[in-house]
Amino acid sequence: MQYWLFKSEPNKWSWEQQKAKGEQGEEWDGVRNYQARNFMRTMQIGDRGFFYHSNIGKEVVGIVEVCALAHPDSTTDDPRWECVDIKARHDLPKPVTLAAVKAEESLADMALVTSMRLSVQPVKPEEWEIVCRMGGLDPADI
């Protein structure tokens, strides 16, 4: 299993909206960055990700699961752009702020710190475990 971080501005697409989509999930559409698109192309069904509110809040608020492999992005006719579908799995009992991530020395190399503008990012297994614990979840239960 691989781990990811998906960034969304909560005034455009919030964690509450993601949860409302239920088991069906929703396209992670509108990504127009080749590196982020290429990350989505490598995702597998069942991969887990952090749902991160960017700009407003700047915090990890939930856990999502990839529920559909990369496919054409329905928001464009341009065949270069693809997306995956994700569904909500868990709220983080305690949202993990960007400030908290930056303050955690063991997360200094996390893409959220080093590649802040990238909307879809890989997360290393050890980073996944640390952020889950910071948010009040046992990674073994997810």
Secondary structure by P-SEA (a helix, b strand, c coil): cccbbbbbccccccaaaaaaaccccccccccccaaaaaaaaaccccbbbbbccccccccccbbbbbccccccccccccccbbbbbbbbcccccccccaaaaaaccccccccccccccccbbbbcaaaaaaaaaaaccccccc
